[in-house]
């Protein structure tokens, strides 16, 4: 006999695959050492000459993975803060999924992140500010 309060089994594959992909991707970035130079990988920068919000992201990822918080901040301050936050959010999602706990509602303020990213995008391209926000 089942009760009406039974919960459907949560998907555990998605957070596991995403987590494994992030670990593998981070390992590749650490092994390739983005500070060694190489081609500019940002299409926006190549086409316009302006930095996008993600410019410096590989160097930020490398620096965070190797524990160099100052270099992470220097490469991209938004990602230096944002990537650890995303890691914590992934961990909450994964643990809740693996324990079959109910999904959490998305916060109402989430759309404001898009505005903050857009502001960072514009401000980091102001020449006087680039030494502080540019890669």
C-alpha positions, 0 to 999 in steps of 0.5 A: 500500500502506498501513500499519496506523499511518496516522492518520485526518485530524484535524478542522480545522474545529472549532478554526477555527470556534471560534477565529473565533467567539471573535474575533468575540465579543470584537470585539463586546464591545470595540465595545459597551464593557460599562463604559457600563452597560446591563441586567444580563445575568446571569440568576442575578444577576437572580433571586437577587441573588447573583454567579455565577462569570461575573459581570463576564465581559464587562468582564473580556473587554473589559479583557483585549482592551484590555490592561488587566490590572488592570481584568480582575482587578477585574471577575472574577479567576477569568476574568482568569486563566482566559480566557488559559489557555483561549486557550492551550489552544485554540491548542494544540488548533488547532495540533495539529489543523492539523498532524494530530498525535494528540489529547492526553488530558484531564488527570486533575485537570480535574474539580478545576476544577469544585470551584474554580469552585464555591468561587469562586462561594461565596466571592465572595458573602461580603460581606467578600470581595466588594470583592476578588472581585466585579465 
